Amino acid sequence: MFFRSTTTPTRSFYLHNAATGGAYRVRSEPGIRTFDDRNSFWNTTIPDEGVKTPGVGVVVDLKNISSQGVAQISVSAAKNAPAQQAAANGSHGRH
């Protein structure tokens, strides 16, 4: 079974730099059950990493992970999500 529970912490690991011989330790982080796209997953100091989410209030809750590794989730709108308007071309975006 890949996950022991729905909140298993990530594993820490090292990234090695062959040019300098140095190593950077990536620390373990606690597992989470809820993803909310209004949170930030992007850092201006490392813009090629992470992702800018639209911040419209999409909430994904992890309910369970079966012994076969199948995740049961629920997707909902946050209760206080910002209002969105459809653009003239049919795409959605923040205005």
C-alpha positions in Angstrom: 0.0 0.0 0.0 1.5 3.4 -1.0 -0.2 5.5 1.7 -0.7 4.3 5.3 -3.2 7.0 5.9 -4.5 10.1 4.2 -2.2 12.3 6.1 1.1 10.5 5.8 4.0 13.0 5.8 6.2 13.4 2.8 9.7 11.9 2.9 12.8 14.1 3.3 15.5 13.7 0.7 18.7 15.4 -0.6 19.3 17.2 -3.9 22.9 17.1 -4.9 24.7 19.7 -7.0 27.3 18.1 -9.1 28.9 21.4 -10.0 29.5 22.5 -6.4 29.5 19.1 -4.6 27.0 20.5 -2.2 23.7 19.0 -1.1 20.4 20.6 -0.2 18.1 18.7 2.2 14.4 18.9 1.4 12.6 18.4 4.7 9.6 16.2 5.3 6.3 18.1 5.3 3.1 17.0 6.9 0.4 15.4 4.7 -2.7 17.4 3.9 -6.2 16.3 3.2 -7.5 19.5 1.6 -6.3 21.4 -1.4 -7.7 25.0 -1.9 -6.7 26.8 -5.0 -7.0 30.2 -3.2 -3.7 29.3 -1.5 -0.4 30.1 -3.1 1.7 27.4 -4.7 4.2 29.7 -6.5 7.2 31.6 -5.3 8.6 34.7 -7.0 12.2 33.7 -6.1 11.9 30.4 -8.0 9.2 31.2 -10.7 10.0 28.0 -12.7 8.8 25.9 -9.8 5.3 25.6 -8.5 2.1 26.8 -10.2 -0.1 29.8 -10.2 -3.7 28.7 -9.4 -6.7 30.7 -10.6 -7.8 31.3 -7.0 -11.5 30.8 -7.8 -12.3 28.7 -4.7 -12.0 25.1 -5.9 -11.6 22.8 -2.8 -10.6 19.2 -3.1 -10.9 17.0 0.0 -9.2 13.7 0.2 -11.6 11.3 1.9 -9.8 8.0 1.7 -7.2 6.0 -0.2 -7.9 2.3 -0.7 -5.4 -0.4 -0.2 -5.2 -0.5 -4.0 -4.2 3.1 -4.1 -7.5 4.5 -5.4 -8.3 8.0 -3.9 -11.8 8.9 -2.9 -12.2 12.7 -3.2 -14.8 15.4 -3.1 -14.6 18.6 -5.2 -16.6 21.6 -4.1 -16.7 25.4 -4.2 -15.4 27.3 -1.2 -18.2 29.0 0.7 -16.6 32.5 0.3 -15.1 32.0 -3.2 -14.6 35.2 -5.3 -17.2 35.8 -8.0 -16.1 34.9 -11.5 -17.3 36.2 -14.9 -17.0 34.4 -18.2 -15.0 36.2 -20.8 -16.5 37.1 -24.2 -14.5 34.3 -25.8 -16.0 31.7 -23.5 -12.9 31.2 -21.4 -12.9 31.8 -17.7 -10.5 34.1 -15.8 -10.2 36.6 -13.1 -11.4 40.1 -14.1 
